[in-house]
């Protein structure tokens, strides 16, 4: 069989690739890796990770293009995910940055990521990870008024309620404290109803009657301001094809989401 060679361009700034390579090089030094003992140099490993993230390249492609074995490609990818995820901000750091930036409010929204490698029975015997549209996992993203992502939550089952997701990892408590102490509320949709006094969401339609003018006006304002939160989710899935459907072990999706946040902030040179 004759193979076809072609030229491809990775849609990422060279500075971003070099920064990822620097992080990988520092990680190797920390491990005490001897020079010349790796199948790929730090820069080639960085490109492998970026190709997987941005182009959604299959591991079989990355294996063939780099002349390495499949297990080596997986090790390179997972090492890169771990290194990048370690540089994503935790919740307290993200909220400190938002406070220092002087934001008047935050936006919170969740999204689902399709995956095809989970099957866990829930309390009612239904698949815990089934959201109604497919097998998914859910993750929450916090963003300032302009819709720029500043934090991502650990992954949760796709059928879990938004409020439950927010409470599980202490997000609801942290955002309620932020509103109580600094007067910075969090705008959400109705999925976060009853999350706490620090959350602002549209009013539910009264049973048996239409909402009054005050409720309609309030809902229009909340939805209009909170609408930019969708930009944060769109940025992830438009920028990184790997997040549209993850075929790796679902246990790694938290690392993948955190690594994606770190990459996005590197590429655009901003954290808030």
Buried (B, 14 or more C-beta within 10 A) or exposed (E): EEEEEEEEEBEBEEEBBEBBBEBBBEBBEEEEEEEEEBBBBBBBBBBBBBBBBBBBBEBEBBBEBBEBEEEBBBBBBBBBBBBBBEBBBEBEEBBEBBBEEEBEBBBBBBBBBBBEEBEEEEEEEEBBBBBEEEBBBBBBBBBBBEBBBBBBBBBBBBBBBBBEBBBBBEBBBBBBBBBEEEEBBBBBBEBBBEBBEBBBBBBEEEEEEEBEEEBBEBBEEBEEBBBBBBBBBEBBBEBBBBBEBBEBEBEBBBBBBBBBBBBBBBBEEEBB
